[in-house]
Amino acid sequence: MISGLFRVANIMILTRLLVQAEMGQIALLALIYGFTQFLAALGLNHAAPLIVPEEEKNGRFDRIRGLLTRSLLLIAISSAILMLLLTMLTPSILSTGYLSEEMLIIATFIIPFSALEVFLDSFLLARYKVKKLAFGRIVFDLTRIIATVILVVLGFGVIGVAYGWLAGEVIVVLILGTAALSGLPDKGSTIDMRPVLAFAIPSLLFQVVDVTIQNTDRIILLVLTDLQALGVYDVILSILFMMSFLSLAIATSIYPVLTRFRLKADQREDIKKKIGTAVSVLARYILILLVPISVIVSMNSSIVLASLFGSSYATYPNAVVSFSLLVLAYSVWGLTYALHTVLRSLSEAK
């Protein structure tokens, strides 16, 4: 929740420092960021919370260290491949005139750090290192806000935002990486990664489809209109991110709990009933939170947009109507995401 508030605060400041077309460039950079981040992670961010609790239960911290080491190696390899691919696509992207060469270079260097951040985030969550994870996330968000705002004020423009993102990723990887190694032996035992990847890859494919669907509207909007329209639309989505972040935070927090329930399901019959109860409570809790918020916000769309991002966003053609419809739709999306998280924790993502 804190992370979501930081993100909205950052956008509120940037909308007053940059024009709408420049916000569109940031949205396009975020699109590349989002795709490469999860592709480079290879779905290992989904596999870690499934495997780590079981190994901890058996006291096999050497195998956890082995999983961490091999996962980082695989992510490094996949990141290198994606960096090469993005470099090869740079001339084609530059020909559109949407992004500069410097922005694409920065986006290339962000890839490995963002992928590591996603994996380490899940790894620490699986080990219940909640305080260290929360500290890392707060430092990450604060770094991005401070760095981007300072660089934009100094005249770097959109490039300053890209550098701010890179700085945040580097710092959070250092923090989360150090936390991930704590409590583990110096050397890990050999672990067969084939079963891990057998779960990770299908989860990755689902996430690729999910991210593609989420970003298709941005791509269509950019092709049919311009960067200015994309910038307004992406700013609107930042509010919706807060709603989805509520369901994400709740569902993610219950992820390790359901995983441990699943590990005990073969031993105790009553565990299955507890899982059903937990899932039911999760769904009701998310709907109770999201539905009232979405209704109130949609009824006051113009005021919300003007207050947060300025009158230019509230008066942009069809922005208020679009915002109202999207807010209502995202309450359902939040529940869908939470249920998918439950399926992953129960090893049913396939």
CORNOR-V873783 format. One record per pair of residues at least 6 apart in sequence whose ideal C-beta (glycine too) atoms are under 6 Angstrom apart, sorted by the first residue. I is the first residue (numbers start at 1). GAP is how many residues later the second one is. D is the distance in whole Angstrom. If there is no record, write none. Layout:
# CORNOR-V873783
i=I gap=GAP d=D
i=I gap=GAP d=D
This chain:
# CORNOR-V873783
i=1 gap=248 d=6
i=3 gap=134 d=5
i=3 gap=138 d=5
i=4 gap=238 d=5
i=4 gap=241 d=4
i=6 gap=135 d=4
i=6 gap=139 d=6
i=8 gap=230 d=6
i=10 gap=135 d=5
i=11 gap=227 d=5
i=12 gap=296 d=5
i=13 gap=136 d=5
i=15 gap=294 d=4
i=15 gap=295 d=6
i=17 gap=135 d=5
i=20 gap=208 d=4
i=20 gap=211 d=4
i=20 gap=212 d=6
i=21 gap=206 d=4
i=21 gap=207 d=5
i=22 gap=136 d=5
i=23 gap=208 d=3
i=23 gap=212 d=6
i=24 gap=203 d=3
i=24 gap=204 d=6
i=24 gap=206 d=4
i=24 gap=207 d=3
i=25 gap=133 d=5
i=26 gap=135 d=5
i=27 gap=203 d=5
i=27 gap=207 d=3
i=28 gap=70 d=6
i=31 gap=184 d=5
i=31 gap=187 d=6
i=32 gap=75 d=5
i=34 gap=177 d=6
i=36 gap=46 d=5
i=36 gap=75 d=5
i=37 gap=77 d=4
i=37 gap=78 d=6
i=37 gap=81 d=6
i=38 gap=169 d=5
i=40 gap=38 d=5
i=40 gap=39 d=4
i=40 gap=42 d=5
i=40 gap=71 d=6
i=40 gap=75 d=3
i=41 gap=74 d=5
i=41 gap=77 d=5
i=41 gap=78 d=5
i=42 gap=32 d=6
i=42 gap=36 d=5
i=42 gap=158 d=6
i=42 gap=162 d=6
i=43 gap=157 d=3
i=43 gap=158 d=6
i=43 gap=160 d=4
i=43 gap=161 d=3
i=44 gap=27 d=5
i=44 gap=75 d=5
i=44 gap=156 d=5
i=45 gap=73 d=5
i=45 gap=74 d=5
i=45 gap=77 d=4
i=46 gap=154 d=6
i=46 gap=157 d=4
i=46 gap=298 d=6
i=47 gap=149 d=5
i=47 gap=152 d=5
i=47 gap=153 d=4
i=48 gap=74 d=5
i=48 gap=75 d=5
i=48 gap=78 d=5
i=49 gap=73 d=6
i=49 gap=77 d=4
i=49 gap=206 d=6
i=49 gap=207 d=6
i=49 gap=210 d=6
i=52 gap=12 d=6
i=52 gap=74 d=4
i=52 gap=75 d=6
i=53 gap=206 d=5
i=53 gap=207 d=6
i=54 gap=209 d=6
i=55 gap=8 d=5
i=55 gap=9 d=5
i=61 gap=123 d=6
i=61 gap=124 d=6
i=62 gap=123 d=5
i=62 gap=126 d=5
i=62 gap=127 d=4
i=63 gap=126 d=5
i=63 gap=128 d=5
i=65 gap=119 d=4
i=65 gap=120 d=5
i=65 gap=123 d=3
i=66 gap=122 d=3
i=66 gap=123 d=5
i=66 gap=125 d=4
i=67 gap=124 d=5
i=69 gap=119 d=5
i=70 gap=123 d=5
i=75 gap=40 d=5
i=75 gap=44 d=6
i=79 gap=32 d=5
i=79 gap=33 d=4
i=79 gap=36 d=5
i=82 gap=29 d=5
i=83 gap=25 d=5
i=83 gap=28 d=5
i=86 gap=22 d=5
i=90 gap=14 d=5
i=102 gap=57 d=6
i=103 gap=59 d=5
i=106 gap=56 d=4
i=106 gap=60 d=6
i=110 gap=56 d=5
i=110 gap=59 d=6
i=113 gap=56 d=4
i=113 gap=57 d=6
i=113 gap=60 d=5
i=114 gap=55 d=5
i=116 gap=57 d=5
i=117 gap=52 d=6
i=117 gap=55 d=5
i=117 gap=56 d=6
i=120 gap=56 d=4
i=120 gap=60 d=5
i=123 gap=57 d=5
i=124 gap=9 d=4
i=124 gap=55 d=6
i=124 gap=56 d=6
i=129 gap=50 d=6
i=132 gap=47 d=4
i=136 gap=36 d=5
i=136 gap=39 d=4
i=136 gap=40 d=5
i=140 gap=28 d=5
i=140 gap=32 d=4
i=143 gap=24 d=6
i=143 gap=25 d=4
i=143 gap=28 d=5
i=144 gap=20 d=5
i=144 gap=24 d=4
i=147 gap=17 d=4
i=147 gap=20 d=5
i=148 gap=13 d=5
i=148 gap=16 d=3
i=151 gap=9 d=3
i=151 gap=12 d=6
i=151 gap=13 d=6
i=152 gap=8 d=5
i=202 gap=148 d=5
i=203 gap=146 d=5
i=221 gap=8 d=6
i=221 gap=9 d=5
i=221 gap=12 d=6
i=222 gap=8 d=5
i=232 gap=81 d=6
i=232 gap=84 d=5
i=232 gap=87 d=6
i=235 gap=74 d=6
i=236 gap=87 d=5
i=240 gap=86 d=6
i=240 gap=90 d=5
i=243 gap=47 d=6
i=243 gap=87 d=5
i=243 gap=91 d=6
i=244 gap=90 d=5
i=246 gap=43 d=6
i=247 gap=39 d=5
i=247 gap=87 d=3
i=247 gap=90 d=6
i=247 gap=91 d=5
i=251 gap=87 d=4
i=251 gap=90 d=4
i=254 gap=28 d=6
i=255 gap=86 d=6
i=255 gap=90 d=5
i=258 gap=87 d=4
i=259 gap=86 d=5
i=261 gap=10 d=5
i=261 gap=13 d=6
i=261 gap=14 d=5
i=262 gap=84 d=5
i=264 gap=7 d=5
i=265 gap=6 d=5
i=265 gap=7 d=6
i=279 gap=63 d=5
i=282 gap=56 d=6
i=286 gap=48 d=6
i=286 gap=49 d=5
i=286 gap=52 d=5
i=290 gap=41 d=4
i=290 gap=44 d=5
i=291 gap=40 d=5
i=294 gap=33 d=5
i=294 gap=34 d=5
i=294 gap=37 d=4
i=297 gap=7 d=6
i=297 gap=30 d=5
i=298 gap=26 d=4
i=298 gap=29 d=5
i=298 gap=30 d=5
i=301 gap=19 d=5
i=301 gap=22 d=5
i=301 gap=23 d=5
i=302 gap=12 d=5
i=302 gap=18 d=5
i=305 gap=8 d=5
i=305 gap=9 d=4
i=306 gap=8 d=4
i=343 gap=6 d=5
